[in-house]
Amino acid sequence: MLRLSAAGSKRWALGYRFGGSQHLLGLGEWPAVSLAAARGEAAKAHALLARGLDPATKAPEAASAVAAVTFEQWAAKVRDTKESGGASPATLTRFDHTTRVLCAVPINGRSFGKLTLAQIGARVARDALHLLQNSGFKGTVLKARVVMASAFGLQR
């Protein structure tokens, strides 16, 4: 199912029963995780349930795999998802500009785009936004905040 938060974020989730109680397994944030990918993850969870295993105990393994993805790789995947989802050329251009500028920000001798999602904490994100703002990209800062919030949603 696709769950909508009050803030407007959209996340795929699977509701299931295990050990006599109801559980909810997060499958990723839309649009970074496509419907097909969410269905694939749900099928894996159903297979684990069929073998008598709780899929939530396997979730940390999946989260660590996502955290090993660099910001640049994540942005490319989200861009492809937006394009295949029918996003307008203007939306794609704005997303490309925002991620290109954000990926080029130098953080501790590396570009922001080369950092893995696991390496991007609140302090690193704040530093990147401050560097953007001080470099004259004030209009891009707000868009970069939205992009970063979406990336951090993948780690949860």
C-alpha positions as CSV (number, residue, x, y, z in Angstrom):
1,M,0.0,0.0,0.0
2,L,1.1,3.6,-0.5
3,R,0.9,5.5,2.8
4,L,0.6,9.3,2.8
5,S,1.9,11.4,5.7
6,A,0.4,14.7,6.8
7,A,3.6,16.4,5.5
8,G,2.9,15.0,2.0
9,S,5.5,12.2,1.8
10,K,4.5,9.0,0.2
11,R,5.9,5.6,1.3
12,W,5.3,2.0,0.3
13,A,4.3,-0.3,3.1
14,L,3.2,-3.9,3.6
15,G,0.8,-4.8,6.4
16,Y,1.1,-8.4,7.7
17,R,0.4,-10.6,10.7
18,F,3.2,-12.5,12.5
19,G,3.2,-14.1,15.9
20,G,-0.4,-13.2,16.5
21,S,0.1,-9.4,16.1
22,Q,-0.2,-6.9,13.3
23,H,3.0,-5.4,11.7
24,L,3.8,-2.8,9.1
25,L,6.9,-3.1,7.0
26,G,8.3,-0.1,5.2
27,L,9.3,-0.8,1.6
28,G,10.7,2.6,0.6
29,E,9.7,6.1,-0.4
30,W,7.9,6.9,-3.6
31,P,9.1,7.9,-6.3
32,A,12.6,6.6,-5.4
33,V,11.1,3.1,-5.1
34,S,8.8,2.3,-8.0
35,L,5.6,0.3,-7.8
36,A,7.4,-2.7,-9.4
37,A,10.3,-2.6,-6.9
38,A,7.8,-2.3,-3.9
39,R,5.9,-5.3,-5.2
40,G,9.2,-7.2,-5.5
41,E,10.0,-6.4,-1.9
42,A,6.5,-7.4,-0.8
43,A,6.9,-10.7,-2.6
44,K,10.2,-11.3,-0.8
45,A,8.4,-10.5,2.5
46,H,5.6,-12.9,1.7
47,A,8.2,-15.6,0.9
48,L,9.8,-15.1,4.3
49,L,6.4,-15.3,6.0
50,A,5.6,-18.5,4.1
51,R,8.8,-20.0,5.6
52,G,7.7,-18.9,9.1
53,L,10.2,-15.9,9.3
54,D,9.4,-12.3,10.3
55,P,10.4,-10.0,7.3
56,A,11.0,-7.1,9.7
57,T,14.1,-8.9,11.0
58,K,15.5,-8.8,7.5
59,A,14.8,-5.1,7.0
60,P,18.1,-3.9,8.6
61,E,19.9,-5.8,5.8
62,A,17.9,-4.0,3.2
63,A,18.5,-0.6,4.9
64,S,22.2,-1.1,4.9
65,A,22.2,-1.9,1.2
66,V,20.3,1.3,0.5
67,A,22.7,3.3,2.8
68,A,25.7,2.1,0.7
69,V,24.3,4.0,-2.3
70,T,26.0,7.3,-3.0
71,F,23.9,10.5,-3.2
72,E,24.8,10.8,-6.9
73,Q,23.5,7.2,-7.6
74,W,20.4,7.9,-5.6
75,A,19.7,11.1,-7.5
76,A,20.1,9.4,-10.9
77,K,17.7,6.7,-9.9
78,V,15.1,9.2,-8.7
79,R,15.5,11.2,-11.9
80,D,14.9,8.1,-14.0
81,T,11.8,7.3,-11.9
82,K,10.5,10.9,-12.4
83,E,11.1,10.7,-16.1
84,S,9.4,7.3,-16.6
85,G,6.6,8.6,-14.4
86,G,5.8,11.3,-16.9
87,A,7.4,14.3,-15.1
88,S,7.4,17.5,-17.2
89,P,10.7,18.6,-18.9
90,A,10.7,21.7,-16.6
91,T,10.5,19.5,-13.5
92,L,13.3,17.3,-14.8
93,T,15.5,20.4,-15.6
94,R,14.9,21.8,-12.1
95,F,15.8,18.4,-10.5
96,D,18.9,18.1,-12.7
97,H,20.1,21.6,-11.8
98,T,19.5,21.1,-8.1
99,T,21.2,17.7,-7.9
100,R,24.1,18.8,-10.1
101,V,24.8,21.8,-7.9
102,L,24.4,19.8,-4.7
103,C,26.6,16.9,-5.9
104,A,29.4,19.4,-6.6
105,V,29.5,20.8,-3.0
106,P,32.8,20.0,-1.4
107,I,32.5,18.2,2.0
108,N,35.7,17.2,3.8
109,G,37.7,16.9,0.6
110,R,35.0,14.9,-1.3
111,S,32.0,16.0,-3.3
112,F,28.6,15.7,-1.7
113,G,27.5,13.4,-4.6
114,K,30.2,10.9,-3.8
115,L,29.1,10.5,-0.1
116,T,26.9,7.5,0.7
117,L,23.5,8.1,2.2
118,A,24.8,6.6,5.4
119,Q,27.5,9.3,5.6
120,I,25.1,12.2,5.1
121,G,23.9,13.1,8.6
122,A,22.2,16.3,9.8
123,R,25.6,18.1,10.2
124,V,26.8,17.2,6.7
125,A,23.5,18.3,5.2
126,R,23.6,21.6,7.1
127,D,27.1,22.2,6.0
128,A,26.3,21.5,2.4
129,L,23.3,23.9,2.5
130,H,25.4,26.6,4.1
131,L,28.1,26.3,1.4
132,L,25.4,26.5,-1.3
133,Q,23.9,29.6,0.3
134,N,27.2,31.3,0.7
135,S,28.2,30.5,-2.9
136,G,25.2,32.4,-4.3
137,F,22.9,29.5,-4.9
138,K,20.2,30.9,-2.6
139,G,17.3,29.8,-4.8
140,T,18.7,26.3,-5.1
141,V,19.0,25.9,-1.3
142,L,15.2,25.4,-0.8
143,K,15.0,22.9,-3.6
144,A,18.1,21.1,-2.2
145,R,16.4,20.8,1.2
146,V,13.5,19.0,-0.4
147,V,15.8,16.7,-2.4
148,M,17.9,15.9,0.8
149,A,14.8,15.2,2.9
150,S,13.7,12.7,0.2
151,A,17.1,11.0,0.3
152,F,17.1,10.8,4.1
153,G,13.7,9.1,3.9
154,L,15.4,6.1,2.2
155,Q,17.4,5.5,5.3
156,R,14.6,5.1,7.7
